[in-house]
């Protein structure tokens, strides 16, 4: 299993596909599938049967997962997409932005 450079809570931009250019916060990461759910991006309409939780039923909108390869982290300094690197600082492994060299 490969190490993913995107974590829950990161702000990302979609770099490819139908939602290219959209920005959002990562709500959940699925490590085994290499996918992530981004807030407000890739919303799909889902038909739901009436249930105890939703007695009316109907059509609801929810976010669908996007492949990690189509996401890029946003640099907190410049606000642009950046690649992620790792380095040791004070005996701890930290992520840093390749664009601004700032610790994430």
MMTF fields as JSON, N, C-alpha, C and O atoms, coordinates in Angstrom:
{
  "mmtfVersion": "1.0.0",
  "mmtfProducer": "UNKNOWN",
  "numBonds": 415,
  "numAtoms": 416,
  "numGroups": 104,
  "numChains": 1,
  "numModels": 1,
  "chainsPerModel": [1],
  "groupsPerChain": [104],
  "chainIdList": ["A"],
  "bondAtomList": [4, 2, 8, 6, 12, 10, 16, 14, 20, 18, 24, 22, 28, 26, 32, 30, 36, 34, 40, 38, 44, 42, 48, 46, 52, 50, 56, 54, 60, 58, 64, 62, 68, 66, 72, 70, 76, 74, 80, 78, 84, 82, 88, 86, 92, 90, 96, 94, 100, 98, 104, 102, 108, 106, 112, 110, 116, 114, 120, 118, 124, 122, 128, 126, 132, 130, 136, 134, 140, 138, 144, 142, 148, 146, 152, 150, 156, 154, 160, 158, 164, 162, 168, 166, 172, 170, 176, 174, 180, 178, 184, 182, 188, 186, 192, 190, 196, 194, 200, 198, 204, 202, 208, 206, 212, 210, 216, 214, 220, 218, 224, 222, 228, 226, 232, 230, 236, 234, 240, 238, 244, 242, 248, 246, 252, 250, 256, 254, 260, 258, 264, 262, 268, 266, 272, 270, 276, 274, 280, 278, 284, 282, 288, 286, 292, 290, 296, 294, 300, 298, 304, 302, 308, 306, 312, 310, 316, 314, 320, 318, 324, 322, 328, 326, 332, 330, 336, 334, 340, 338, 344, 342, 348, 346, 352, 350, 356, 354, 360, 358, 364, 362, 368, 366, 372, 370, 376, 374, 380, 378, 384, 382, 388, 386, 392, 390, 396, 394, 400, 398, 404, 402, 408, 406, 412, 410],
  "bondOrderList": [1, 1, 1, 1, 1, 1, 1, 1, 1, 1, 1, 1, 1, 1, 1, 1, 1, 1, 1, 1, 1, 1, 1, 1, 1, 1, 1, 1, 1, 1, 1, 1, 1, 1, 1, 1, 1, 1, 1, 1, 1, 1, 1, 1, 1, 1, 1, 1, 1, 1, 1, 1, 1, 1, 1, 1, 1, 1, 1, 1, 1, 1, 1, 1, 1, 1, 1, 1, 1, 1, 1, 1, 1, 1, 1, 1, 1, 1, 1, 1, 1, 1, 1, 1, 1, 1, 1, 1, 1, 1, 1, 1, 1, 1, 1, 1, 1, 1, 1, 1, 1, 1, 1],
  "groupList": [{"groupName": "UNK", "atomNameList": ["N", "CA", "C", "O"], "elementList": ["N", "C", "C", "O"], "formalChargeList": [0, 0, 0, 0], "bondAtomList": [1, 0, 2, 1, 3, 2], "bondOrderList": [1, 1, 2], "singleLetterCode": "X", "chemCompType": "L-PEPTIDE LINKING"}],
  "groupTypeList": [0, 0, 0, 0, 0, 0, 0, 0, 0, 0, 0, 0, 0, 0, 0, 0, 0, 0, 0, 0, 0, 0, 0, 0, 0, 0, 0, 0, 0, 0, 0, 0, 0, 0, 0, 0, 0, 0, 0, 0, 0, 0, 0, 0, 0, 0, 0, 0, 0, 0, 0, 0, 0, 0, 0, 0, 0, 0, 0, 0, 0, 0, 0, 0, 0, 0, 0, 0, 0, 0, 0, 0, 0, 0, 0, 0, 0, 0, 0, 0, 0, 0, 0, 0, 0, 0, 0, 0, 0, 0, 0, 0, 0, 0, 0, 0, 0, 0, 0, 0, 0, 0, 0, 0],
  "groupIdList": [1, 2, 3, 4, 5, 6, 7, 8, 9, 10, 11, 12, 13, 14, 15, 16, 17, 18, 19, 20, 21, 22, 23, 24, 25, 26, 27, 28, 29, 30, 31, 32, 33, 34, 35, 36, 37, 38, 39, 40, 41, 42, 43, 44, 45, 46, 47, 48, 49, 50, 51, 52, 53, 54, 55, 56, 57, 58, 59, 60, 61, 62, 63, 64, 65, 66, 67, 68, 69, 70, 71, 72, 73, 74, 75, 76, 77, 78, 79, 80, 81, 82, 83, 84, 85, 86, 87, 88, 89, 90, 91, 92, 93, 94, 95, 96, 97, 98, 99, 100, 101, 102, 103, 104],
  "secStructList": [7, 7, 7, 7, 1, 7, 7, 6, 6, 7, 3, 3, 3, 3, 7, 1, 1, 6, 6, 6, 6, 7, 3, 3, 3, 3, 3, 3, 3, 3, 6, 6, 6, 6, 3, 3, 3, 3, 6, 6, 1, 1, 3, 3, 3, 3, 3, 3, 7, 7, 7, 1, 1, 7, 1, 1, 7, 3, 3, 3, 3, 3, 3, 7, 7, 3, 3, 4, 4, 4, 3, 3, 3, 3, 7, 6, 6, 6, 7, 1, 3, 3, 7, 3, 3, 3, 3, 3, 3, 6, 6, 3, 3, 3, 3, 3, 3, 6, 6, 6, 7, 7, 5, 7],
  "xCoordList": [0.844, 0.0, 0.887, 1.782, 0.635, 1.426, 1.025, -0.112, 1.971, 1.703, 1.017, 1.504, -0.123, -0.85, -0.38, -0.127, -0.264, 0.248, -0.879, -0.622, -2.118, -3.274, -3.938, -4.158, -4.256, -4.872, -6.212, -6.522, -7.011, -8.288, -8.036, -7.146, -8.829, -8.685, -7.874, -7.898, -7.154, -6.373, -7.298, -8.39, -6.862, -7.576, -6.922, -5.711, -7.735, -7.198, -7.913, -8.994, -7.293, -7.893, -7.934, -7.012, -9.017, -9.149, -8.374, -8.604, -7.449, -6.562, -7.007, -6.497, -7.952, -8.362, -9.805, -10.329, -10.433, -11.785, -12.863, -12.586, -14.09, -15.264, -15.247, -15.757, -14.674, -14.696, -13.363, -13.037, -12.592, -11.277, -11.378, -12.237, -10.487, -10.472, -11.249, -11.098, -12.085, -12.876, -11.979, -11.07, -12.258, -11.498, -12.413, -13.617, -11.844, -12.63, -11.755, -10.554, -12.395, -11.699, -11.912, -13.021, -10.86, -10.957, -11.708, -11.286, -12.833, -13.646, -13.255, -13.292, -12.877, -12.544, -11.6, -11.707, -10.672, -9.736, -9.912, -9.934, -10.039, -10.136, -8.782, -8.513, -7.921, -6.556, -6.524, -5.716, -7.403, -7.361, -7.788, -7.391, -8.597, -9.061, -8.332, -8.564, -7.442, -6.749, -7.725, -7.522, -8.782, -9.785, -10.063, -9.77, -10.635, -10.973, -12.299, -12.655, -13.027, -14.26, -13.923, -13.415, -14.209, -13.926, -15.246, -16.177, -15.316, -16.536, -16.98, -16.208, -18.214, -18.803, -18.342, -18.704, -17.552, -17.035, -17.526, -17.603, -17.858, -18.311, -19.588, -19.671, -20.581, -21.848, -22.69, -22.757, -23.324, -24.197, -25.574, -25.699, -26.608, -27.959, -28.212, -27.956, -28.714, -28.956, -30.429, -30.98, -31.068, -32.471, -32.528, -31.896, -33.293, -33.373, -34.807, -35.76, -34.919, -36.223, -36.596, -35.705, -37.877, -38.273, -37.762, -37.851, -37.225, -36.709, -37.016, -37.622, -36.605, -36.845, -36.098, -36.627, -34.878, -34.084, -34.606, -34.542, -35.126, -35.634, -37.021, -37.146, -38.077, -39.408, -39.99, -40.822, -39.556, -40.082, -39.437, -40.084, -38.156, -37.439, -37.076, -36.897, -36.964, -36.705, -35.274, -34.537, -34.904, -33.584, -32.714, -33.093, -31.549, -30.616, -29.313, -28.984, -28.566, -27.26, -26.17, -26.247, -25.153, -24.011, -22.746, -22.793, -21.604, -20.325, -19.857, -19.958, -19.351, -18.796, -17.268, -16.718, -16.58, -15.107, -14.449, -14.977, -13.283, -12.469, -11.109, -10.622, -10.498, -9.19, -8.134, -8.141, -7.229, -6.185, -5.309, -4.83, -5.104, -4.245, -4.832, -4.108, -6.131, -6.781, -6.864, -7.512, -6.212, -6.237, -4.83, -3.86, -4.724, -3.436, -3.634, -4.609, -2.71, -2.791, -2.611, -1.865, -3.297, -3.159, -2.142, -2.231, -1.174, -0.127, -0.743, -1.376, -0.571, -1.184, -0.624, -1.303, 0.602, 1.232, 0.744, 0.327, 0.798, 0.464, -0.97, -1.5, -1.606, -2.97, -3.037, -4.116, -1.886, -1.846, -1.598, -1.212, -1.824, -1.569, -0.071, 0.749, 0.273, 1.683, 1.871, 0.928, 3.099, 3.438, 3.864, 4.202, 3.848, 4.167, 5.448, 5.661, 6.308, 7.539, 7.604, 6.804, 8.561, 8.764, 10.201, 11.111, 10.406, 11.754, 11.736, 10.676, 12.909, 13.027, 13.314, 14.208, 12.552, 12.791, 12.683, 11.64, 13.757, 13.809, 13.432, 12.735, 13.89, 13.626, 12.229, 11.857, 11.43, 10.074, 9.974, 10.588, 9.199, 8.968, 7.808, 6.718, 8.031, 6.988, 6.748, 7.644, 5.531, 5.189, 5.513, 5.329, 6.005, 6.252, 5.845, 5.811, 5.536, 5.137, 6.385, 7.323, 6.397, 7.552, 7.634, 8.705, 6.497, 6.462, 7.059, 7.892, 6.622, 7.066, 8.035, 8.544, 8.29, 9.184, 8.675, 9.458, 7.368, 6.773, 6.183, 5.618, 6.322, 5.781, 4.258, 3.665, 3.634, 2.168, 1.584, 0.364],
  "yCoordList": [-1.191, 0.0, 1.25, 1.38, 2.159, 3.372, 4.405, 4.421, 5.259, 6.335, 7.469, 7.926, 7.925, 9.026, 10.339, 10.436, 11.35, 12.642, 13.597, 14.747, 13.142, 13.968, 13.376, 12.168, 14.237, 13.79, 14.467, 15.466, 13.917, 14.517, 15.91, 16.104, 16.885, 18.261, 19.151, 20.373, 18.556, 19.353, 20.089, 19.611, 21.243, 21.946, 21.565, 21.709, 21.075, 20.579, 21.218, 21.789, 21.113, 21.55, 20.339, 19.524, 20.233, 19.136, 19.523, 20.59, 18.654, 18.983, 18.37, 18.752, 17.423, 16.77, 16.305, 16.113, 16.13, 15.586, 16.657, 17.83, 16.226, 17.079, 18.266, 19.337, 18.088, 19.12, 19.852, 20.386, 19.878, 20.514, 21.974, 22.719, 22.37, 23.749, 23.956, 24.99, 22.984, 23.105, 22.913, 22.083, 23.7, 23.582, 23.125, 23.377, 22.454, 22.01, 21.368, 21.172, 21.044, 20.433, 18.924, 18.463, 18.152, 16.695, 16.256, 16.537, 15.56, 15.105, 13.703, 13.386, 12.856, 11.468, 10.929, 11.295, 10.057, 9.432, 7.924, 7.361, 7.268, 5.806, 5.29, 5.284, 4.853, 4.454, 3.244, 3.196, 2.259, 1.027, 1.252, 0.493, 2.294, 2.568, 3.744, 4.044, 4.423, 5.634, 6.714, 7.369, 6.901, 7.91, 8.784, 8.403, 9.967, 10.888, 11.566, 11.755, 11.932, 12.703, 14.15, 14.455, 15.049, 16.473, 17.217, 16.996, 18.101, 18.847, 19.704, 20.526, 19.515, 20.326, 19.991, 20.695, 18.934, 18.559, 17.158, 16.289, 16.939, 15.637, 15.181, 14.047, 16.072, 15.711, 14.884, 15.177, 13.858, 12.996, 12.944, 13.072, 12.756, 12.627, 11.155, 10.291, 10.872, 9.491, 9.333, 10.116, 8.326, 8.047, 7.199, 6.146, 7.664, 6.936, 6.504, 7.266, 5.256, 4.731, 5.317, 5.657, 5.447, 5.914, 4.954, 3.735, 5.518, 4.721, 5.45, 6.522, 4.875, 5.494, 6.833, 7.81, 6.867, 8.086, 9.136, 10.334, 8.681, 9.585, 9.096, 8.422, 9.424, 8.873, 9.296, 8.588, 10.446, 10.943, 10.225, 10.007, 9.857, 9.29, 10.4, 11.543, 10.095, 11.116, 11.1, 10.128, 12.231, 12.348, 13.246, 14.376, 12.743, 13.532, 13.689, 12.872, 14.755, 14.965, 14.656, 15.068, 13.932, 13.646, 13.628, 13.461, 13.803, 13.819, 12.391, 11.516, 12.169, 10.87, 10.975, 12.067, 9.85, 9.888, 10.259, 9.967, 10.908, 11.275, 10.599, 10.482, 10.156, 9.509, 10.523, 11.678, 10.062, 10.92, 11.56, 12.681, 10.847, 11.369, 12.621, 13.372, 12.858, 14.038, 15.193, 16.201, 15.056, 16.104, 16.618, 15.866, 17.909, 18.506, 19.423, 20.172, 19.358, 20.159, 21.63, 21.977, 22.508, 23.945, 24.484, 24.226, 25.236, 25.837, 26.942, 27.848, 26.889, 27.901, 29.309, 30.297, 29.402, 30.712, 31.401, 32.559, 30.678, 31.288, 31.014, 31.734, 29.982, 29.642, 28.868, 28.709, 28.379, 27.618, 26.141, 25.774, 25.303, 23.871, 23.628, 24.302, 22.658, 22.35, 20.853, 20.128, 20.395, 19.018, 18.94, 19.954, 17.731, 17.53, 16.739, 15.758, 17.175, 16.454, 16.148, 16.653, 15.319, 14.972, 15.258, 15.08, 15.704, 15.896, 15.734, 15.757, 15.57, 15.421, 16.782, 17.499, 17.138, 18.358, 18.024, 17.56, 18.258, 17.965, 16.511, 16.231, 15.596, 14.176, 13.735, 12.592, 14.621, 14.272, 14.403, 15.288, 13.522, 13.571, 14.53, 14.338, 15.557, 16.555, 16.669, 16.414, 17.054, 17.325, 18.79, 19.654, 19.056, 20.445, 20.687, 19.771, 21.952, 22.363, 22.528, 23.223, 21.886, 21.992, 23.397, 23.83, 24.099, 25.418, 26.495, 27.291, 26.51, 27.566, 27.06, 27.847, 25.746, 25.117, 25.293, 25.225, 25.517, 25.756, 24.443, 23.654, 24.22, 23.019, 23.079, 24.11, 21.963, 21.917, 21.425, 21.322],
  "zCoordList": [0.0, 0.0, 0.0, 0.834, -0.931, -1.062, -0.008, 0.463, 0.35, 1.308, 0.565, -0.47, 1.098, 0.478, 1.066, 2.267, 0.22, 0.673, 1.029, 1.388, 0.934, 1.279, 2.507, 2.584, 3.473, 4.717, 4.927, 4.277, 5.845, 6.204, 6.763, 7.591, 6.303, 6.777, 5.848, 5.992, 4.891, 3.941, 2.974, 2.667, 2.499, 1.442, 0.127, -0.04, -0.814, -2.084, -3.265, -3.12, -4.434, -5.686, -6.62, -6.636, -7.396, -8.357, -9.61, -10.18, -10.045, -11.166, -12.494, -13.548, -12.459, -13.701, -13.595, -12.497, -14.731, -14.762, -14.838, -15.089, -14.615, -14.764, -13.792, -14.121, -12.615, -11.579, -11.461, -10.401, -12.55, -12.559, -12.116, -12.587, -11.201, -10.71, -9.423, -8.772, -9.042, -7.815, -6.598, -6.599, -5.56, -4.319, -3.202, -3.235, -2.216, -1.07, -0.018, -0.203, 1.095, 2.218, 2.17, 1.9, 2.43, 2.421, 3.68, 4.802, 3.47, 4.595, 5.032, 6.221, 4.063, 4.381, 3.315, 2.144, 3.719, 2.786, 2.878, 3.972, 1.72, 1.65, 1.163, -0.038, 2.108, 1.782, 0.857, -0.07, 1.103, 0.315, -1.136, -2.019, -1.392, -2.754, -3.399, -4.57, -2.64, -3.122, -3.551, -4.573, -2.774, -3.095, -1.881, -0.748, -2.133, -1.05, -1.365, -2.528, -0.303, -0.457, -0.143, 0.936, -1.093, -0.937, -0.807, -1.582, 0.181, 0.501, -0.685, -1.181, -1.139, -2.195, -3.6, -4.542, -3.774, -5.093, -5.447, -4.58, -6.721, -7.218, -6.504, -6.03, -6.431, -5.795, -6.761, -7.955, -6.23, -7.019, -6.369, -5.151, -7.19, -6.667, -6.364, -7.203, -5.171, -4.753, -4.415, -3.641, -4.989, -4.694, -3.433, -3.357, -2.435, -1.173, -0.89, -1.055, -0.459, -0.066, 1.284, 2.062, 1.589, 2.919, 3.998, 3.849, 5.086, 6.189, 7.494, 7.483, 8.602, 9.906, 9.998, 10.527, 9.483, 9.52, 8.544, 8.82, 7.399, 6.372, 5.953, 4.931, 6.728, 6.449, 5.098, 4.532, 4.581, 3.312, 2.122, 1.098, 2.263, 1.122, 0.157, 0.578, -1.128, -2.145, -2.651, -2.488, -3.281, -3.898, -3.028, -2.718, -2.637, -1.837, -2.602, -3.461, -2.282, -2.912, -1.91, -0.752, -2.35, -1.488, -2.32, -3.539, -1.649, -2.348, -2.624, -1.763, -3.821, -4.191, -4.132, -4.281, -3.917, -3.83, -5.158, -6.23, -5.066, -6.22, -6.036, -4.911, -7.129, -7.035, -6.591, -7.015, -5.729, -5.157, -6.249, -6.082, -7.359, -8.425, -9.068, -9.722, -8.893, -9.467, -8.479, -8.759, -7.321, -6.3, -6.065, -6.155, -5.763, -5.427, -4.226, -4.159, -3.288, -2.073, -2.402, -3.318, -1.651, -1.853, -0.855, 0.346, -1.374, -0.548, 0.306, -0.235, 1.644, 2.505, 2.278, 2.558, 1.775, 1.58, 0.301, 0.335, -0.835, -2.123, -2.564, -3.41, -2.004, -2.4, -3.706, -4.276, -4.19, -5.439, -5.146, -4.036, -6.147, -6.013, -5.855, -6.478, -5.016, -4.77, -4.606, -4.289, -4.825, -4.535, -3.084, -2.473, -2.53, -1.119, -0.99, -1.703, -0.068, 0.222, 1.707, 2.495, 2.076, 3.482, 3.856, 3.046, 5.093, 5.617, 7.131, 7.757, 7.706, 9.158, 9.78, 9.33, 10.815, 11.584, 13.054, 13.517, 13.791, 15.229, 15.519, 16.495, 14.678, 14.886, 14.511, 14.777, 13.89, 13.46, 11.953, 11.357, 11.337, 9.902, 9.643, 10.182, 8.826, 8.555, 7.053, 6.249, 6.685, 5.287, 5.008, 5.865, 3.778, 3.412, 1.966, 1.144, 1.68, 0.344, -0.511, -0.12, -1.686, -2.578, -3.203, -3.628, -3.252, -3.882, -2.967, -3.399, -1.694, -0.786, 0.289, 1.087, 0.307, 1.288, 2.723, 3.67, 2.886, 4.202, 4.736, 3.978, 6.048, 6.678, 6.664, 6.978, 6.298, 6.237, 7.552, 7.685]
}
